[in-house]
Amino acid sequence: MRLVHYNAYPYSDGFSSVVALRDGTAYAVGQRQFPTPNRPDGPYEPCGPPRWSSIVLRWDGTSWQEMPTPERVVEPRHITATSDGHIWVFGICKDPSANDGRRGCVTHWDGTTWTVSEFQDEATEFAG
């Protein structure tokens, strides 16, 4: 399943994975693209390369709420969760020591903070 929302002004989001739990809670993970503004006080027009960040949303049965995101994850690919609030996101993380600056990783949300576990081998793709 792929859910996509596009809104070119001021950003666009694309979701790569969704997980729904029996209690009605659901989580979605993807990327958010921010255009680079051409001037801080002027019209918001794309200028230069876009900036990307990961996005994690939680559905509580009524509405979607944005959650804190794992900072190093630049390309989230898959999300899974348990009913007690633990979440795992699999994808590609920033890693300056890797040849291309990226490495496959899994991040875990324990209800308070994200922890990152990197794979030993460099990975350019990760799918779930």
Secondary structure, 3 states (H helix, E strand, C coil): CCCEECCCCCCEEEEEEEEECCCCCEEEEEEEEECCECCCCCCCCECCCCEEEEEEEEECCCCEEECCCCCCEEEEEEEEECCCCCEEEEEEEECCCCCCCEEEEEEEECCCCEEEEECCCCCCCCCC
